[in-house]
Amino acid sequence: MPDQRSRTGIWLAGARGSVATTVVVGTAALRAELAGPAGCVTEQPGFPDAGLPALSDLVFGGHDVACPPLPKRAEQLVAAGVLPHGLPACVHDDLAAADAEIRHAPLPDRDMSQSDVVEAIRADIVAFRERHDLARVVVVNVSSTEPVLEAHPAHHSDEALKAAPRGWP
């Protein structure tokens, strides 16, 4: 059994989207040896000794504004021809475990400032790390359909972000 402190959390922003769903399905398929590692850069010579966590040491969670559970999203990707028929059923437990760790993404509004949003996201990630006794959590933004924010003075420092009005932008 791997050392629990070598486990690594992967926190996906956009955790119920197509990219995140295929990441979780693909990792689960590799773990279950339902797929081979062809195309996995970390399986190439030189990487096994690089100190990277094993696929078995990855724990998934994240934030999203979308509500469909990961198993349902995976079935939608089957219907679209993105995932092979039957694969989501084979990795259902992994999808359900990841889905249980997805939180609704907090968004700024009249009652929640940008600073409050940052604190809520931080608290969710810390709780995830503690719940699974993870050595680290890597945050990956896979919400590729989100528009890029324009630069704003509140982005320049923690103090400016905390001073930004509630509901901004």
Secondary structure by P-SEA (a helix, b strand, c coil): ccccccbbbbbbcccccaaaaaaaaaaaaaaacccccccccccccccccccccccccccccccccccccaaaaaaaaaaaccccccccccaaaaaaaaaaaccccccccccccaaaaaaaaaaaaaaaaaaacccbbbbbcccccccccccccccccaaaaaacccccc
